[in-house]
Amino acid sequence: MAAAAPLTVTAGGATSGFAITERTGIPIAYLAVAAILALFAVGYVAMSRHVVNAGAFYSYVAQGLGKPAGVGAAFIAVLAYNAMQIGLYGGFGAVLAGFLGDRFGISVSWWACALAGWAIVAVLGVLRVDLNGRVLAVMLLAEIAVAALFAVVMVANPAESGFTFSALSPGFLFSAGIGAALVTAVTGFVGFEATVVFSEETRDPRRTVARATFIAVAVTGLLYGLSAWALTVATGPDKIVAAAQEHSTELIFTLVQPHVGQFVVDLGHLLFVTSLFAALLSFHHTVGRYLFSLGREQVLPAVLGRTSRRTSAPKAGSITQSTLALLVLLGFAAAGADPIVHLFFWVTVSGGLGVLILMTLTSAAVIGYFIRDRRGENVWRRLAAPVLATVALGWVLYLTIDQFAVLLGVDPASPLRWLFPASFAVTAALGLLWAVLLRAWRPEVYDAVGLGANAAAANPFGLSTPLVTEGSRA
């Protein structure tokens, strides 16, 4: 949930979604996606009881749809999660710079704030995950409380048009441009699936992974849907788009300020910044663990599979992610790009598209895996729920790609509407090609694809370092 960043979504993601897509169905889109992801999670966590791997989506696709598909999924995952993590620096830098300017009169550029956040994440990325987990938990509880308070205040003070549920109408799910609203919603949930990414560092993954996953989907789904709906109540459904375009990420604070006072608004701004930071740190860990998993199996250079002897964190993967983030940040700063539109929204929702592709593939992989191995799972978990989830996710994926121009807020003829989706197609093709080359050149590595900590059984000469030792699990 810290990676999903509840306050970031309610104050930034939902508002940007209204402004850029110009669709008022954002609230029902969040609730619909929550229902679809809960269905997806049934098969996802069922498979987590049989396959424990920090590479999650990658290993599941490899074992359910075949090793070439698994390597292709791995490449998509690395690109998607990097996009999510790096895109968040745009929001973090812009929001922090605005907060410092408004409250303290300190004039600083967004990229300077983003680089400061980058430096802290780079250091924390190589520290123990349990220490970072405690920090994230405190931030998470505080931002959920503030987001819920703001939602209650907005509902209690409706616009002149009165109290209305129109933005929650299921009819929006079949309206033009709904694909843009749905992928905006999917982006808000990215992070809940990380419960499985950290399975190798969990004391009892068979029990806690399932519980954490369903709690994350339920809490964030209700919070996102109701908070986005509260925004439409406070402004009026017919004025929410114009208000979001005028005030951007400040909209929610502008609406509640007359009713809660400046202190609470300042607290909300501060927690907005820490929410973005929490998401940055969480996605940094996720990218590091994907790189670790691929390095451990030597799908990527083996150095990425090395962990810190002191903290057991995936040190090489963490440093690699930090380096890439720095290069992209410097490039956006040099280009004079808009940190909210071009980095925070465009790049993160493109990352959300990548994760949506991964979820669709993984849901299909669950079916393939349990067709061969039915041990311990009933027909609902191994077949019925995954089939329904695959169909639903496939529908959302189709609508998203078809309506990507609406999502970006560009002309349908703009090459940008294909550039972002095509990047994942090219990345997947490179992964498939690399898998074919591994099978021909290094069959012992190819045989170990997707096996994770058990890779040594298939590849006795490969790197098989576990993410943490048994005695240090937390």
N, C-alpha and C positions, 0 to 999 in steps of 0.2 A: 504493500500500500504506500510505503514511502516513495518507491519509484513511480507509482501512479500519481503521486503528488496531488492529493485532493484539493488543496487551496489553489494550487497552480491551475488545475483544470477549471474550477468554478470561477476564479477571478480572471484567468488568462485564456485558457483553451475554449471554454464555452463562449466567452465574449468575442474572441477572435473568430470563432465559428459563425456566430450570428453576423458579424461585420463583413467577413470575406465571402462566405457562401450566399449571404442574403436570404437565408432560409430560416423560418421560425420554428421548424420541427426539431430543433436540436434537443429539447428535453425528452421527447418520446424516443428519439434516436438513442439516447443514453440508456434508457430503460430497455429498449429492444435489444441492444447489444449486450447488456448485462444478462438478459435471459438466454441469448445465444451462447455467450461465454460460459454460463453455468452449465448448459448442455454439453458444451465442448469439454468442460472440466471433468465430467463424469468419466469419460474414456481416458482423458489425459492423466488423471491421478491414479486410475486403475493401472495404467501402464507403468506409472512411477513405482508401483510396488514390485514390478518385475525387472525394471531397467533403472538402475541408479547411476546417473552420469551427470556431471556438471555441464555437459553439452546439450542436455534436454532435447530441444527440437531436432537438432542434428542427429543425435543418437537414435531417437525414436523413428525418424524417417528412414535412417539407414537400416534399422532392424525390421521396419514394417513394409517399406517400399523398395528396399535394395540399396546397396552401398553407393552406386552412382548418384541416385536421388539424394542420399544422405549427404554426400559431399557437396552437391548443388545447394541443398538446404543450409549447410554450414556456411557457405559463402554468402548466401542471402542473409543469414543471421548476423554475420559480422558486419555487413553493410548496413542492415536495418538498425541494429542496436547502436552502432556508431552514429548514425544519423539522428536517432533519438537523443543520445547523450550530447552530441555536439550542438544540435539545434537548440537545446535548452540553455546553452550559454548566451544566446541572443536575448532570451527572456530575462535571464538572471542579470546580465549586464545592464539592460535597459531599465528594468524595474529598480535595481539598486541605485543606479545613477539618478533616476528620477526621485527616489526617496531621499537621497543625500542632498539633492538640490532643493527640494521642497521644504524639508524639515530643518536642515542645517545650513543651507545657503552654500553648500560645497559644490562647485562646478567641476564635474569629472566626466569624461567620455564613457560611453557604454563599454567600449572594448577594454578600457583600463580596468573597469569593474569585473568584466568577464575574465580577464587574465589573472586578476587576484583570486577569483573563485577557482580558476584552473589550477593555480599553484597549490591551493589548499587541498583540492581533490587529488592532485598528483601525489601529495604526501600521504594523505589518509588511505589512498588506494593500495598502499603496500603494508598497511597495518592490519591488525587482527580484525576479522569480520565481526566477532562478538562485541568488541569495543564499539565499532561503528554501529552495530545493531542497537545498542543502548541509546546512542546519540539520536539515531533515526526515530526510535520509538517515542522519545520525548517530543521531538519536533512534530511527529505524526499526530499524537494525541492533541497537542495544542492547536494545530491547524484544522483538524476535524471539528473541534469545539467551536472555533471562530467561524468556520464555513457554515456550520449548522446555525449558529447564532445569527449570522447575516441573513441566511435564508428565512428564518423565523421573522426577523425584523422587516424584510421586504414583503413577505406575505401579509404581515399585520398592517402594512401601510400601502395598500394598492393604489394604482393610478386612478385618475378621474373616471376612466372607462369602467372601473369596478373590478371585483374579484372574478377571475375567469380561469377555466381549465382548458381553454381552446388549444394551447400549445402542447397538450398531452393527448390530443386526438390521434387515435391509431390511423386515421385517414392520411396523415402526413407520411406514413411509411410507404404509401403507394403514389406519392406525388412526384412531380418533376424535380430533379435535383436531389432526391433523398440520398443518393449514393455519397454525395459530398458530406451530408450531415452524418451518415453512418460511419465513414472513415474518420471523421473528426471525433466521433464518440469512441471508436476503437482505439484511437491514439490515447485517449484519456485513461484507458484500462491497461495499456502496455506496462508491464511491471508485475502484474498479479501472477503471471506464469513463472516468475523467477523463484517461486517456492521450490520448484523442481531443480532449478539451476544450483541451488544451495543444498541439495539433498545429500551430497557427500560430506557435508559439514554439520549434519543434523544428527542428534543423538538417536532419534527414533523416526526415520523418514517414512516408514509405512503408516504411521499414525498421524504425525504432525503435518506432513505435506498436504494430505487431503483436507484436513481441517483448516489449515491456513489458506489454502486456495479458495475454498468456498466462502470463508469469512471475508476474504479480500474482495471477491466479486460482489457479494451481497452488500457490504458496507459502502463500497465506492459506487456501485450502481445506484443505490437509493440516494446517496448524497449528491451525485452528479445530476441525476434526473430531476430531483426536487429543487436543487439550487438553480439549475438552468430555468426551470419553470418559474421559480420565485422572481428571477430577473424579468420575465415577461409580465408577471403580475405587477411589479413595481413600476414598469415603464408603460405597460399596455402592450398587448401582442402586436398591434399595428405600428408601434413605435420602437420596438426593441432593436430592429436592424439599424435604424438611423441613430439611436442612442449609442449602440455599440460602435458604430463608425465614428461618432463624434468623440466619445470618451475612451475608447480602446480598453486597455486593461484597468483603467481607473473607474470604469462604470460602476462596479459593485460598491466601491468605497464612496463614490459620489452619492449613490442612492441611500446608503445607510447612515452617512455622516450626520444628517440633521436629527436622527433619532437615537444615536448611541454616543455621540460626543467625539471629540478629537482624539482622546486617549485611546479609545477602542479602535478607531480607524488607524492610528499610528501602530498599534499592536498588530492589526491586521496586515498592514504594509510590511512590517518586520517579519511576520510569519509567512507572508507571500514570498519574501526573499529566502527565508530558511527552507520553505517548501521547495522552491526551485533548486536550492543547494542540495537538499536531501535527494531529490530526483537525480541530480547530476552524479552524486556519489553512488547511488544505487545502480544506475545504468553503467557507470564506470566499472563497478564490480562485476556486473553481468558480462560486459564485453571482455573483461580480463579472464573470466572463467571459460568463456567460449574459446578464446585464444589458447588458454591453458589446455583445454580438452583436445583441441586440434593439434597442439604441439606435442602433447603426451602420446598421441597415436601417430605422430610424425606425418600427418596429412599436411600440416604446415611445418616450418622449421622447428626442430626438436627443442631449441632454446626456449620457445614459448611455453613448454611444459615444465619449466623449472619453477620451483616455489622457494619462498624465503625460508631459510633454516630457522630464523628467529620467530617469525609470525605465521608460517605455513601459508601465507597469501601467495597468489600467482604473480610473483614479482615481475617476470619478463612480460607477461601479457598486459599487466597494469602500466608499465613504462611505455610499451608500444602504443597503447590507447592514448596515453597522455601526449605522446609525441605527435600522433595524428591530429588530435584535437587542437593542439597548439598551431599546427600548420594551417588548418582550416580557419581558425579564428583570425590569424594574421592575414589570410587571404581576404576574408570578408571585410575586415577593418580597412585594408588597403583599397578595396573596391568601393568603399563608402556605401555599403549595402544597408538597408533598413533592418535593424536587429529583430524587430517584432515580426514583420511580414516575411522577409526573405530568409531569415535564419530560424527564428522561433517557430513560426507557423509552417512555412513551406518545407523546411528540412525535417521537422519533427513529424508532420503528417505523412511525409514520404517514408519516413521510418516506420510509421504506423501501417502504411500499405505493405511494407516488407514483412512486418510481423503478422499481418492478416494473411499474407501468402503462406507463411510458415504454419500458422494455425490450421489453415485449410489442408495443407499437406500432412500435418501431424495427425489431424483427425482421420484422414484416410489411412495413414500409417497404423493407427490403433486398430482399425478393422483388419488390415493385412496381418498384423502381428498376432492378434487373437484368433484368426482363422487357423493359424498353425499351432497355437498354444492356448488352450482354453482353461488351463489350470487355475482354480481359485476365483474365477470371475463369473458372474451370472450373465444371462443373455442381454440384459439392459445395459450393463457396463461395457461389455465387450463388443456388442453389435448394434443394438437399437439406438442408444444415445449417440454413439459415434457416427452412424449413418445420418441421423437427423442433423447433427452438428455439421457434418461435411456439406450437406445440401444447403443449409442455412448460410454457412460461411462462404460457400461458393457463390451463392446469390449476392451476398454483400460485396464480395470481391469483384464480380462482374459489374455491378452498379458503380462501384468505386472507380474502376478503370474507365468505364464508359463516360462518367461524369467528372473526370479529373479536372477538366478546365473550370468547371464551376467551383471545385474545391480550391483551386489556386486563384480564382478571381480573374482569369485571363480570357482572351478571345478563344473560341473553339479552334480557330485556325493556328493558334500560337504553337510553335514547336515545343514549348515548355510542357504542354499537356501530355506529350508523349515521352519527353526526356526523362522524367522521374520514373514512370513505370518501366520504360525500356532499360533503365540502369539495372533493375532487378532481373530482367530477362537475360541481359548480357552477363551479369554476375552468375546466374544459375547455369548458363551455357558454359562459362569458364570452369565452374565446379564440376560439371559433367565431364568435360574434356580432361580435367585434371584427374578425375577418378579413372578414366580409361587409361591414361598414361601411367598412373600408379599400378594398375593391374598388369600392365605390360612390363614396366621397369622395376617395380618394387612390390612383387606379389605378397611378400610377408607383411608389408604395411597395409596393403589393400585388404588383406584378410582380417586385419584388426580394426577396420573402420567401424565405429559405432560401439565398440566394446568397452570404452572408458577404462576404469580401473582394472578391468579384467583383460585388457589388451595383451598382457604378457602371455596369456594362455595361447593366443594366436600368433604372437610376435615375440618370441623369447629374446630377441636382440634389440627390441624397441624400448623406448622410455615408458615406464609404467608407474611413475611416481604418483601416489594418491594425493589429493588436494590437502588433506590433513591426515595425520596418523591416527590410529584407533584411539590411542590414549589421550589425544588432545582435542577430540571432538567436543563441541560446545553446543 
